[in-house]
Amino acid sequence: MITCEGLVKIYKTDEIEVVALQGLNIQVETGELMAIIGNSGSGKSTLLNILGGLDRPSAGQVMVGDWDLLKITDQQLVEYKRNTVGFIWQNNARNLVSYLTALENVEMPMMLSGKYDREYAKQLLEWVGLGHRMNNKLQQLSGGEQQRVAIAISLANRPKLLLADEPTGSVDTKTADMILSIFRKLNEELGVTIVIVTHDMSVAGKVNRVVAIRDGMTSTEFIARNPLIASWDGTNTGQSALSQRAHEEYVVLDRVGRLQVPKAYLEALQIKGKATMEFDGETITIKAPRKLNEQ
Ligand SMILES: Nc1ncnc2c1ncn2[C@@H]1O[C@H](COP(=O)(O)OP(=O)(O)OP(=O)(O)O)[C@@H](O)[C@H]1O
């Protein structure tokens, strides 16, 4: 569904250039429910905005389905945003109209794209557990309920890909768990591919695959050893992070074999600029270069 290779995004302002993504590689299969984690400033939102067609890449390759987001025209981008991709933000106020009902809010994007379908709008609200609140005005709903309306809206035009930027960032743990279980259900029942960006490890721990981004590059990947452990079953309160027990950790190599060594490891061994690498037929060992007087 998604292929990014050597993806670069540079933000240019009058005086400075910020390299937000520096050759990022990532692959997401159709039908996956996965998370991208990373510290503040690592480039997560930049990546999501590019995938959502809200921002243009500077260089590299980025394909979503048949769309090449580097070559796409402005006109095609409108169609892409309307039909292929749905977006959920941490704060959805910009997506919702407070004086309309939940149902009217879901119907609105359908009307704008000429695909009005009241039954489907109702069904979406049922799916997110708001069947009994669909005729309430948005301003009468709690923050968590509004977030669930936003999920229904994001699916109004039947997108194949759902992108969620910190979807549980401003709700309590119980609501966060509910939102995640909705994602899982939508993923399983509608087959929609879901990519969640978060720095909340408890969210990441509940999906089968997690890709970590560091300094604008893909660094590590975690895959659930037993997908059932990572799945949300309604009983897990989500306190544990990406536990070693549940996820296997992998370092990501790009096509030409480059990998990113964590800064903490390099600092611990005082490796700067260069290192030695040994291969004994089974393992590869990276060490600090020997000091001249040790040789
Ligand atoms: N519009 C912009 N103009 C200039 N620099 C930007 C812009 N947007 C992001 N950046 C910079 O790009 C880098 C990556 O930012 P990004 O928002 O993608 O990170 P993030 O991982 O999503 O962080 P957070 O979790 O804090 O949202 C940061 O150094 C940020 O300051």
The ligand as an SDF file (V2000), in Angstrom:
LIG
                    3D

 31 33  0  0  0  0  0  0  0  0999 V2000
    6.6680   23.7910    8.3970 N   0  0  0  0  0  0  0  0  0  0  0  0
    7.8820   23.6130    8.8850 C   0  0  0  0  0  0  0  0  0  0  0  0
    8.8710   24.5340    8.6620 N   0  0  0  0  0  0  0  0  0  0  0  0
   10.1150   24.3410    9.1430 C   0  0  0  0  0  0  0  0  0  0  0  0
   10.4890   23.2670    9.8760 N   0  0  0  0  0  0  0  0  0  0  0  0
    9.5670   22.3390   10.1470 C   0  0  0  0  0  0  0  0  0  0  0  0
    8.2060   22.4520    9.6790 C   0  0  0  0  0  0  0  0  0  0  0  0
    7.5120   21.3640   10.1070 N   0  0  0  0  0  0  0  0  0  0  0  0
    8.3800   20.5970   10.8010 C   0  0  0  0  0  0  0  0  0  0  0  0
    9.6100   21.1670   10.8430 N   0  0  0  0  0  0  0  0  0  0  0  0
   10.8150   20.6150   11.4640 C   0  0  0  0  0  0  0  0  0  0  0  0
   11.0310   19.3140   10.9570 O   0  0  0  0  0  0  0  0  0  0  0  0
   11.4590   18.4270   11.9900 C   0  0  0  0  0  0  0  0  0  0  0  0
   10.4880   17.2590   12.1000 C   0  0  0  0  0  0  0  0  0  0  0  0
    9.2360   17.7490   12.5920 O   0  0  0  0  0  0  0  0  0  0  0  0
    7.9400   16.8310   12.7960 P   0  0  0  0  0  0  0  0  0  0  0  0
    6.8250   17.7310   13.2020 O   0  0  0  0  0  0  0  0  0  0  0  0
    7.7330   15.9880   11.6060 O   0  0  0  0  0  0  0  0  0  0  0  0
    8.3680   15.9170   14.0080 O   0  0  0  0  0  0  0  0  0  0  0  0
    7.4770   14.9550   14.9510 P   0  0  0  0  0  0  0  0  0  0  0  0
    8.2720   13.7090   15.1020 O   0  0  0  0  0  0  0  0  0  0  0  0
    6.1150   14.8340   14.3920 O   0  0  0  0  0  0  0  0  0  0  0  0
    7.4380   15.7750   16.2990 O   0  0  0  0  0  0  0  0  0  0  0  0
    6.2320   15.9550   17.3460 P   0  0  0  0  0  0  0  0  0  0  0  0
    6.0410   14.6110   17.9870 O   0  0  0  0  0  0  0  0  0  0  0  0
    6.7600   16.9650   18.2980 O   0  0  0  0  0  0  0  0  0  0  0  0
    5.0510   16.4150   16.5650 O   0  0  0  0  0  0  0  0  0  0  0  0
   11.5680   19.2690   13.2460 C   0  0  0  0  0  0  0  0  0  0  0  0
   12.9120   19.6860   13.3630 O   0  0  0  0  0  0  0  0  0  0  0  0
   10.6690   20.4450   12.9720 C   0  0  0  0  0  0  0  0  0  0  0  0
   11.1030   21.5820   13.6730 O   0  0  0  0  0  0  0  0  0  0  0  0
  1  2  1  0
  2  3  1  0
  2  7  2  0
  3  4  2  0
  4  5  1  0
  5  6  2  0
  6  7  1  0
  6 10  1  0
  7  8  1  0
  8  9  2  0
  9 10  1  0
 10 11  1  0
 11 12  1  0
 11 30  1  0
 12 13  1  0
 13 14  1  0
 13 28  1  0
 14 15  1  0
 15 16  1  0
 16 17  2  0
 16 18  1  0
 16 19  1  0
 19 20  1  0
 20 21  2  0
 20 22  1  0
 20 23  1  0
 23 24  1  0
 24 25  2  0
 24 26  1  0
 24 27  1  0
 28 29  1  0
 28 30  1  0
 30 31  1  0
M  END
$$$$
